[in-house]
Amino acid sequence: MAVMGKSAALRPFPVARRPLCPNLMAGAETSGAVGPKAYDEAYPRVADALTLKLLRKPAQFVTQRAMHAGTPTWVLIAGEALLALLVFALFWKGRYWPGLLVAVAVMIADVAALMLARFSHAPRGANRSRLALEIVEPLLWWWAWEHGLTAYGKPLEPIYATMVLWVVVGGTIAIRAVEALAQLRSNGMELHAWQPLDSRFRLVSASRNTNLVILAAALLFRRPDSGLVLVGWWTLISLIFHSVRLAQLTERQARRVKIGSWLDR
């Protein structure tokens, strides 16, 4: 789910960004380097707090190296997929801290692949692969996290574990559906980019990165089981918030009120 503008296409990364400066883009493509100004031009303006605050510099470094080496976008996507599988395996075995460390590498690779695709005009196939990975990857992680609770020594009661997992997975899918529906109804505008309230909530809204922060915080207290339950509750709260905002957007459209992103004003 991505940026605003009538020509914006559905993107796998829930972000918004400034319009890219052609001169900056041309310079980056011909020189194989990404300057800070060009990178900032292309970087998401709406995303989770980790992406906006912590991942910018590491992702810029990876993007610069990839462009300098002439690395295609699909190589970064493939690397991200392999790392994501490693995270799945570590979570599955209850090795949560090593899994979280590798998950950070996945986050960086994800942003770098997004930025490289923007600078190198990646083919649709690569962007679709990135979209599929973004959707499937966290769903598998939450399943692996629940399974690994037994190995860790903090298993949830089977029926309760199934309920929690369905809330997390089902709620995540429902949030994606709400975001996609909002884009379709608003001619490509992201729901997160509609008003400042939406952009602020996106900083902490239930997503892969935000959920990992919750799980890591719970793990500090040796309660990965409680962390998964908290992720379930936060997913439900986020789904309710986004659903209400979609309903409000739809109601305004019914009254023929012009809908646009506050970032375009």
ChimeraX attribute file (.defattr): number of C-alpha atoms within 10 A of each C-alpha:
attribute: neighborCount
match mode: 1-to-1
recipient: residues
	/A:1	23
	/A:2	26
	/A:3	29
	/A:4	29
	/A:5	17
	/A:6	11
	/A:7	10
	/A:8	16
	/A:9	16
	/A:10	20
	/A:11	19
	/A:12	19
	/A:13	19
	/A:14	22
	/A:15	24
	/A:16	26
	/A:17	18
	/A:18	15
	/A:19	13
	/A:20	16
	/A:21	12
	/A:22	10
	/A:23	10
	/A:24	17
	/A:25	19
	/A:26	14
	/A:27	14
	/A:28	20
	/A:29	16
	/A:30	9
	/A:31	10
	/A:32	19
	/A:33	18
	/A:34	24
	/A:35	15
	/A:36	11
	/A:37	11
	/A:38	20
	/A:39	22
	/A:40	16
	/A:41	17
	/A:42	22
	/A:43	24
	/A:44	23
	/A:45	19
	/A:46	26
	/A:47	27
	/A:48	23
	/A:49	17
	/A:50	16
	/A:51	23
	/A:52	16
	/A:53	11
	/A:54	11
	/A:55	19
	/A:56	18
	/A:57	15
	/A:58	16
	/A:59	23
	/A:60	22
	/A:61	13
	/A:62	19
	/A:63	29
	/A:64	21
	/A:65	15
	/A:66	20
	/A:67	21
	/A:68	15
	/A:69	11
	/A:70	11
	/A:71	14
	/A:72	16
	/A:73	26
	/A:74	19
	/A:75	13
	/A:76	24
	/A:77	22
	/A:78	17
	/A:79	16
	/A:80	25
	/A:81	20
	/A:82	13
	/A:83	20
	/A:84	23
	/A:85	18
	/A:86	17
	/A:87	28
	/A:88	27
	/A:89	18
	/A:90	21
	/A:91	27
	/A:92	24
	/A:93	17
	/A:94	23
	/A:95	18
	/A:96	23
	/A:97	14
	/A:98	13
	/A:99	22
	/A:100	18
	/A:101	11
	/A:102	18
	/A:103	23
	/A:104	17
	/A:105	18
	/A:106	23
	/A:107	21
	/A:108	23
	/A:109	24
	/A:110	24
	/A:111	23
	/A:112	26
	/A:113	29
	/A:114	25
	/A:115	23
	/A:116	26
	/A:117	21
	/A:118	16
	/A:119	23
	/A:120	18
	/A:121	13
	/A:122	16
	/A:123	11
	/A:124	10
	/A:125	10
	/A:126	20
	/A:127	21
	/A:128	14
	/A:129	16
	/A:130	25
	/A:131	16
	/A:132	12
	/A:133	18
	/A:134	17
	/A:135	17
	/A:136	11
	/A:137	18
	/A:138	21
	/A:139	18
	/A:140	17
	/A:141	24
	/A:142	24
	/A:143	20
	/A:144	19
	/A:145	28
	/A:146	23
	/A:147	18
	/A:148	24
	/A:149	23
	/A:150	15
	/A:151	13
	/A:152	19
	/A:153	13
	/A:154	16
	/A:155	15
	/A:156	18
	/A:157	9
	/A:158	9
	/A:159	9
	/A:160	11
	/A:161	19
	/A:162	14
	/A:163	13
	/A:164	20
	/A:165	21
	/A:166	15
	/A:167	19
	/A:168	26
	/A:169	18
	/A:170	16
	/A:171	22
	/A:172	22
	/A:173	16
	/A:174	18
	/A:175	22
	/A:176	19
	/A:177	13
	/A:178	19
	/A:179	23
	/A:180	20
	/A:181	15
	/A:182	25
	/A:183	23
	/A:184	14
	/A:185	16
	/A:186	22
	/A:187	16
	/A:188	23
	/A:189	28
	/A:190	32
	/A:191	30
	/A:192	30
	/A:193	27
	/A:194	21
	/A:195	16
	/A:196	14
	/A:197	11
	/A:198	19
	/A:199	23
	/A:200	16
	/A:201	18
	/A:202	23
	/A:203	20
	/A:204	18
	/A:205	25
	/A:206	26
	/A:207	22
	/A:208	19
	/A:209	21
	/A:210	20
	/A:211	23
	/A:212	21
	/A:213	17
	/A:214	19
	/A:215	24
	/A:216	18
	/A:217	14
	/A:218	17
	/A:219	16
	/A:220	10
	/A:221	10
	/A:222	14
	/A:223	17
	/A:224	26
	/A:225	22
	/A:226	17
	/A:227	22
	/A:228	26
	/A:229	22
	/A:230	18
	/A:231	24
	/A:232	24
	/A:233	17
	/A:234	21
	/A:235	24
	/A:236	19
	/A:237	15
	/A:238	21
	/A:239	22
	/A:240	14
	/A:241	16
	/A:242	23
	/A:243	18
	/A:244	13
	/A:245	20
	/A:246	19
	/A:247	14
	/A:248	12
	/A:249	19
	/A:250	17
	/A:251	12
	/A:252	13
	/A:253	14
	/A:254	9
	/A:255	8
	/A:256	9
	/A:257	11
	/A:258	9
	/A:259	16
	/A:260	20
	/A:261	19
	/A:262	13
	/A:263	17
	/A:264	11
	/A:265	5
